[in-house]
Amino acid sequence: DRTQLDRELHALSRQNTVRMFKLNTGVDEHGIMLTQDYTGAVQHAAAMAVRRQQQPQDSSAGSEPGQQGEGHDAAVHAGARGGSAGIQGTGTASETSGAAPSQQQPYQAAA
């Protein structure tokens, strides 16, 4: 039997409002992100990869081995714009669905 929360969460997932991820911890743990935040984080990561490919090789000479760059920051801050809303409550589809992915603003990591 699923609880009411489980049923609502799976309904939001089927409506493409939230994304659920199985965490690689070895136990049955999951992460939840609003689809809008997920697509923003993916778009930001893709834009960063393109920028890195376009930069000359010598531009990375100033970074030291083991130093974490923007890619790490993007992963750490993924969902910072509203990811906690996906954890605090399920909301309604009209509250959380937002615009279509092609109409969304690009993700900007918090400073």
C-alpha positions as CSV (number, residue, x, y, z in Angstrom):
1,D,0.0,0.0,0.0
2,R,1.2,3.4,-0.9
3,T,0.6,6.4,1.4
4,Q,-1.2,9.5,0.2
5,L,2.1,11.2,-0.2
6,D,3.5,8.4,-2.3
7,R,0.4,8.5,-4.6
8,E,0.6,12.3,-5.0
9,L,4.3,12.2,-5.6
10,H,4.0,9.6,-8.3
11,A,1.1,11.5,-9.9
12,L,3.3,14.6,-10.1
13,S,6.1,12.5,-11.6
14,R,3.7,11.2,-14.3
15,Q,2.6,14.8,-15.0
16,N,6.3,15.6,-15.5
17,T,6.2,18.2,-12.7
18,V,8.9,16.5,-10.6
19,R,11.8,14.3,-11.3
20,M,12.7,11.5,-8.9
21,F,16.2,10.1,-8.7
22,K,17.4,6.9,-7.0
23,L,20.4,7.9,-4.9
24,N,23.4,5.6,-5.2
25,T,23.7,5.0,-1.5
26,G,23.0,1.3,-1.5
27,V,19.6,1.7,0.2
28,D,16.2,2.7,-1.0
29,E,16.7,6.5,-1.0
30,H,15.5,8.9,-3.6
31,G,16.0,12.6,-4.4
32,I,13.2,14.8,-5.7
33,M,13.6,17.9,-8.0
34,L,11.1,20.1,-9.7
35,T,11.3,19.3,-13.5
36,Q,11.8,23.0,-14.1
37,D,14.9,23.1,-11.9
38,Y,16.2,19.8,-13.4
39,T,16.0,21.1,-17.0
40,G,17.6,24.4,-15.9
41,A,20.5,22.6,-14.3
42,V,21.0,20.4,-17.4
43,Q,20.9,23.4,-19.7
44,H,23.4,25.3,-17.5
45,A,25.8,22.3,-17.5
46,A,25.5,21.9,-21.3
47,A,26.3,25.7,-21.7
48,M,29.3,25.4,-19.4
49,A,30.6,22.4,-21.4
50,V,30.2,24.3,-24.7
51,R,32.1,27.3,-23.2
52,R,34.9,25.1,-21.9
53,Q,35.3,23.5,-25.3
54,Q,35.4,26.9,-27.0
55,Q,38.1,28.3,-24.6
56,P,41.7,27.9,-25.6
57,Q,43.6,25.3,-23.6
58,D,45.9,27.8,-22.0
59,S,43.0,29.5,-20.2
60,S,42.9,26.6,-17.7
61,A,46.6,27.0,-16.8
62,G,45.7,29.0,-13.7
63,S,43.6,26.3,-12.1
64,E,45.4,23.9,-9.8
65,P,44.8,20.1,-9.8
66,G,42.0,19.1,-7.5
67,Q,40.4,22.5,-7.5
68,Q,36.7,22.4,-8.2
69,G,35.3,24.7,-10.8
70,E,31.9,25.8,-12.0
71,G,30.8,22.3,-12.9
72,H,31.0,21.4,-9.2
73,D,29.2,24.6,-8.2
74,A,26.4,23.9,-10.7
75,A,25.9,20.4,-9.3
76,V,25.9,21.6,-5.7
77,H,23.5,24.4,-6.4
78,A,21.2,22.4,-8.8
79,G,17.7,23.1,-7.6
80,A,18.8,26.0,-5.4
81,R,16.3,28.2,-7.2
82,G,13.4,26.3,-5.8
83,G,14.4,22.7,-5.3
84,S,13.4,22.8,-1.6
85,A,9.8,23.3,-2.7
86,G,9.9,19.8,-4.1
87,I,10.9,18.4,-0.7
88,Q,8.7,20.5,1.6
89,G,5.5,19.7,-0.2
90,T,4.0,18.3,-3.3
91,G,2.0,21.4,-4.3
92,T,-0.3,21.3,-7.2
93,A,0.5,20.8,-10.9
94,S,-0.6,24.4,-11.7
95,E,1.7,25.8,-8.9
96,T,4.8,23.8,-9.9
97,S,4.6,23.0,-13.6
98,G,6.0,26.4,-14.9
99,A,6.7,27.0,-18.6
100,A,7.7,24.5,-21.2
101,P,11.4,23.6,-21.0
102,S,12.0,25.6,-24.3
103,Q,10.5,28.7,-22.7
104,Q,12.3,28.5,-19.3
105,Q,15.0,30.9,-18.2
106,P,18.5,29.5,-18.1
107,Y,19.7,28.2,-14.7
108,Q,21.9,30.6,-12.7
109,A,23.8,29.3,-9.7
110,A,23.6,31.2,-6.5
111,A,26.7,33.2,-5.7
